[in-house]
């Protein structure tokens, strides 16, 4: 595979897996208690954290998995549980009802920008696995550099999409935001179930085979 085809494959796969526009409604609901400046800071910090995590796993992921004896399927299960809890809160409209005190804003932004925004919303099991596999498939230093540049570009697009989220929030209003949040809560819980069982299935099959 030449460098252009490799870069195109990396770009399309990461863009599909991360799905920037699909994250926007969830991000809007999750940050509804923050002002515009704090939302922007959350999006930027989440994007930077996500890129660092992707880069870390791309460069050392295979070694880390082997060293700690963990698997991507285990990561899928954990991600599914996190999504399930977040989706349940969204379904109850709890996030939009929360107003963050000013003295707690920095702490809240720091918390959600790492989890669940950076992990597992932006860098979920799929994108992390994609980074590890594509880095293994890269046939030269040039292709490895292309992969890193593509990851940065897709994360940049995702961050830009999230930065427009406050405009959408003002447009749909508080009632619209609550309706959207409940709808996305259902979707997030469905995603959580898919994540959980896509990780649990292979683990159970492996246990049965070993027996």
KADA-V990677 format. One record per residue. N is the residue number from 1. PHI is phi in degrees with one decimal (* if undefined). OMEGA is omega in degrees with one decimal (* if undefined). Layout:
N_PHI_OMEGA / N_PHI_OMEGA
This chain:
1_*_-179.8 / 2_-78.2_-172.9 / 3_-64.8_-179.6 / 4_-65.0_179.1 / 5_-61.9_179.0 / 6_-63.8_179.3 / 7_-64.2_178.6 / 8_-66.2_177.0 / 9_-61.8_-179.6 / 10_-62.9_-177.0 / 11_-65.1_-177.7 / 12_-65.2_-178.9 / 13_-68.7_179.5 / 14_-67.2_-179.7 / 15_-63.6_178.8 / 16_-69.8_-176.9 / 17_-69.4_-178.5 / 18_-79.1_174.8 / 19_50.8_-175.4 / 20_-54.8_-176.2 / 21_-71.5_175.7 / 22_-70.3_179.9 / 23_-81.9_-173.4 / 24_-58.4_180.0 / 25_-61.2_178.8 / 26_-65.4_-180.0 / 27_-63.8_178.7 / 28_-58.9_-179.1 / 29_-66.0_-175.3 / 30_-67.9_-176.2 / 31_-111.5_-176.4 / 32_-65.9_178.6 / 33_-89.5_-176.9 / 34_-109.0_173.4 / 35_-80.9_-174.5 / 36_-60.7_-178.8 / 37_-63.9_-179.8 / 38_-68.7_176.2 / 39_-62.2_179.9 / 40_-61.9_179.1 / 41_-63.4_177.7 / 42_-62.1_-179.7 / 43_-62.4_-178.3 / 44_-68.0_179.6 / 45_-66.8_176.8 / 46_-62.6_178.6 / 47_-64.5_179.5 / 48_-63.7_178.5 / 49_-61.7_-179.9 / 50_-62.7_179.8 / 51_-64.9_179.3 / 52_-61.7_-180.0 / 53_-65.3_178.3 / 54_-59.8_-179.6 / 55_-63.5_179.8 / 56_-60.2_-179.3 / 57_-69.9_177.8 / 58_-62.7_-176.8 / 59_-85.0_-173.1 / 60_-131.2_-172.6 / 61_-57.2_-178.3 / 62_-61.1_178.8 / 63_-64.6_-178.8 / 64_-64.6_179.7 / 65_-62.0_-179.6 / 66_-69.4_-177.1 / 67_-66.0_-177.9 / 68_-90.3_179.1 / 69_67.0_179.3 / 70_-109.7_-178.0 / 71_-133.1_176.5 / 72_-65.1_178.3 / 73_-62.9_175.0 / 74_-63.3_177.7 / 75_-65.6_177.0 / 76_-61.8_-179.6 / 77_-63.7_179.0 / 78_-62.7_177.8 / 79_-60.9_177.7 / 80_-62.8_179.1 / 81_-65.2_178.9 / 82_-61.4_178.9 / 83_-63.0_-179.1 / 84_-62.4_179.0 / 85_-63.8_179.9 / 86_-66.3_179.5 / 87_-64.1_178.7 / 88_-64.7_177.6 / 89_-62.2_178.7 / 90_-65.5_-179.5 / 91_-63.9_178.4 / 92_-87.0_-178.7 / 93_58.9_-177.8 / 94_-76.1_-175.2 / 95_-65.7_-177.5 / 96_-72.1_-178.9 / 97_-82.0_-175.7 / 98_-87.2_172.1 / 99_-112.2_-173.9 / 100_-83.4_175.6 / 101_-58.3_-176.4 / 102_-57.4_-177.9 / 103_-72.1_-179.6 / 104_-103.2_-174.1 / 105_-61.4_-177.8 / 106_-60.7_179.3 / 107_-65.8_-179.4 / 108_-64.5_178.5 / 109_-59.8_179.4 / 110_-62.7_-179.2 / 111_-69.3_-173.0 / 112_-74.9_178.8 / 113_-69.2_177.8 / 114_-91.9_177.2 / 115_-135.8_13.6 / 116_-99.6_-172.8 / 117_-66.3_-178.7 / 118_-65.8_177.6 / 119_-133.8_6.6 / 120_-104.0_-174.0 / 121_-67.0_179.8 / 122_-87.6_179.8 / 123_-104.2_176.3 / 124_-88.8_179.7 / 125_-55.7_-178.5 / 126_-64.4_-178.3 / 127_-69.7_177.3 / 128_-66.0_177.2 / 129_-61.4_178.9 / 130_-60.1_179.6 / 131_-63.4_-179.5 / 132_-65.6_-176.9 / 133_-65.5_-178.4 / 134_-67.0_176.7 / 135_-66.2_175.9 / 136_-67.0_-177.9 / 137_-80.3_-179.4 / 138_-60.4_-172.8 / 139_-93.1_-178.7 / 140_-153.8_176.4 / 141_-63.9_177.8 / 142_-62.5_178.8 / 143_-69.0_175.6 / 144_-63.6_177.9 / 145_-65.6_177.2 / 146_-61.7_179.4 / 147_-60.6_179.5 / 148_-63.8_178.5 / 149_-64.3_178.5 / 150_-64.5_178.1 / 151_-59.7_179.1 / 152_-64.1_-178.7 / 153_-66.2_-179.1 / 154_-67.8_176.3 / 155_-62.9_177.3 / 156_-62.9_176.7 / 157_-62.7_178.9 / 158_-63.4_179.3 / 159_-63.5_178.0 / 160_-61.4_178.7 / 161_-62.4_-179.8 / 162_-68.7_179.8 / 163_-67.2_176.3 / 164_-84.8_-177.4 / 165_-58.9_179.5 / 166_-59.3_178.1 / 167_-62.3_178.9 / 168_-66.2_179.0 / 169_-59.4_179.3 / 170_-65.9_-176.6 / 171_-71.3_-175.5 / 172_-85.2_177.8 / 173_78.9_-176.1 / 174_-67.1_180.0 / 175_-64.1_178.3 / 176_-62.0_179.3 / 177_-66.0_178.9 / 178_-67.0_177.6 / 179_-62.1_179.8 / 180_-62.7_-179.2 / 181_-64.8_178.6 / 182_-64.9_178.0 / 183_-62.8_179.8 / 184_-68.8_175.8 / 185_-59.9_177.0 / 186_-61.4_-178.8 / 187_-64.3_-179.5 / 188_-63.1_179.0 / 189_-67.9_175.1 / 190_-65.1_176.6 / 191_-59.9_-179.7 / 192_-60.5_179.5 / 193_-63.1_178.7 / 194_-62.2_178.7 / 195_-60.2_-174.8 / 196_-61.6_-175.6 / 197_-76.6_174.6 / 198_-69.2_174.9 / 199_-88.8_-177.3 / 200_-72.1_-177.3 / 201_-55.2_179.6 / 202_-60.9_179.0 / 203_-66.6_178.3 / 204_-65.3_178.1 / 205_-62.4_178.6 / 206_-65.6_178.2 / 207_-64.1_179.9 / 208_-65.1_178.8 / 209_-66.0_-179.1 / 210_-67.6_179.1 / 211_-79.4_*
